[in-house]
C-alpha cells in the first residue's frame, strides 16, 4: 500500500454497514485472469450495468454485483477508492468502459483516481485516464449532511450553507451555529 494516499472510511448509516458486512458478495481480483473468469459467469443483463468496486488498502480491486453495498464489498474496512465500474470487450480483451467514484457509503474524493489506476494497471487492464464520471462529495460545516456537488454549486442542499472547496467528508467538526 502507498501510505501517502488518503484512505476513506465508511461514513454511511451504521445499521446498513452491519447488515451489508454479512453479505460477503465481493471477489478480490488479483490477476487479469481472475477478472476474465469473474466476468465470464456474469449474465448479459449484469454486463450491461456497472459493478460495485472498491480498492482495498492492499491496492487490490474488489468487485461485487451492482446493487451491492460498497461497505460489504470492502468487508467493512477503509478503502483507497470506491465506486462503480463497467467493462467492455475491446480487441478480444476486457477493458474498463466507464468508471466513477460514486459511493455514498465512502464518499471518496476524485483525487483517489491514482489508486484505481494502479490497481487496474496491475491487472494489465486498459482504462480511461480519469474517472469517466466524477462525483464531488462535501460535508456541510453547518448541518453535517453529506452533499453531492453538482455543476460546481458548492451550497448545501439541506440548509443552504456554503460548502468547502476541498474534500472534507471524513473530517467531522462541530456544526456551525445556524
Beta strands, then each sheet from edge to edge (+ up, - down):
strand 1: 27-29
strand 2: 51-56
strand 3: 61-64
strand 4: 79-90
strand 5: 93-100
strand 6: 136-139
strand 7: 146-149
sheet 1: 1+ 3- 2+ 4- 5+
sheet 2: 6+ 7-
end
